């Protein structure tokens, strides 16, 4: 039941963020507890006759346990906005952002940015209390001017010539399929480096020559990769499985209660 409850929670969160720019859905990975061998023993403390042996009844399933909820990093669809400060990355890479009062760098697929009165490029959810600056390829704050009306496929703003930071962590989908994950969700559509990852995780700040198939698209955003119909079907299945498990537990409890009453007679 706990596994099904976690599946429901993950699927519900995916559906709630179906319209969130750059959102990456999560999945649930489960594993079996492992088969157990049950012995037919009346009482482990009971003295057994000489020569008696324990009779094995065979393997019995012991249920499943949720191991982790990996992120699905597949590309979302392109949404046209025609805004000069809306950017999308084609390929497996991230924008880098940093709060003014923090040293830690976060990574995001959401390219919904705004320009403040000083010309700094900020995330759209920045506020006076917490401003998240977009970083350039030198890990400095991006600052634009009125001439920055065009951004090329390498992320270069034509006015200042400043290039937005594009960071790669390799093939994250392949990494997830092998049971590893370099990035962790930290909320607000941001990722941070997983401190428990196997091996050192080194972000690669790509220059123009290293981008390869990765490119920046101006005037649009990446939609979430949530397929609402698929998530709804899986949510219904998980809910039904939860209800079925609940009924089994209730029936088992009733059966044990009846057996206990018979034993008292």
Buried (B, 14 or more C-beta within 10 A) or exposed (E): BEBBBBBBBBBEBBBEBBEBBBBBBBBBEBEEEEEEEEEEEEEEEEEEEEEEEEEEEEEEEEEEEBEEBBBBBEBBEBBEBEBBBBBBBBBBBBBBBBBEEEEEBBBBBBBBBBBEEEBBBBBBEBEEEEBBBBBBBEEEBBBBEEEBEEBEEBBBBEBBEBBBBBBBBEEBBEBBEEEBBBBBBEEEBBBBBEEEBEEEBEBEBBEEEEBEEBBBBBBBBBBBBBBEEEBEEBBEEBBEBBEEBEEEEEEEEEEEEEEEEEEEE
